[in-house]
């Protein structure tokens, strides 16, 4: 397996969307799967850019890491990292941001009426760019109809592959993952394995695809 001379772009972790100057809306993504993929790509000889939301993980050896907080910052960092041969979008990006008031919400004002605005869909926007990476891989976190929903996302977002994972158990933050790889040729059901093993197998497939 060699990714020598290739640039692999990975997004990982959650995004944090502020609701006022001191509070955020977050999600349970730990970043472990995305970091493992970045590590495996670097081991395979690629130049790797890892755009990460707020996580408490060590940067893998040989990986260039760009830290961001919000979905809009992640979208900017992804665009700035192009061109890339492969993009693997593992981040659990918040679909909505909040129209942030300039001052802290006060309890005495009662329950806040948050106004939500749409965030950019980083994967879908990347698929539409003229400098779209040759191989664009998305993840789909699902709690039901896992493969069906993943195929729908592959089409809707213009991804080549979708790694579908069932997050109905303790996948988010856990050490293991059970995934289904949706390519344009069909669906592969992979057994449960560690996130490092998923990363290694995925990077092997990516490397083969680019040969
Ligand atoms: N994604 C993205 N930008 C977003 C939302 C999602 O780049 N604003 C990417 C994720 O990194 C992942 C894929 O799109 O690769 C699917 O993410 P997911 O959260 O499962 O999909 P959503 O479009 O948010 O759909 P839903 O939450 O309704 O299932």
Boltz pocket constraint, residues with backbone or C-beta under 6 A from the ligand:
constraints:
  - pocket:
      binder: B
      contacts: [[A, 11], [A, 71], [A, 89], [A, 90], [A, 91], [A, 92], [A, 93], [A, 94], [A, 95], [A, 119], [A, 120], [A, 121], [A, 122], [A, 123], [A, 124], [A, 137], [A, 138], [A, 139], [A, 140], [A, 141], [A, 142], [A, 153]]
      max_distance: 6.0
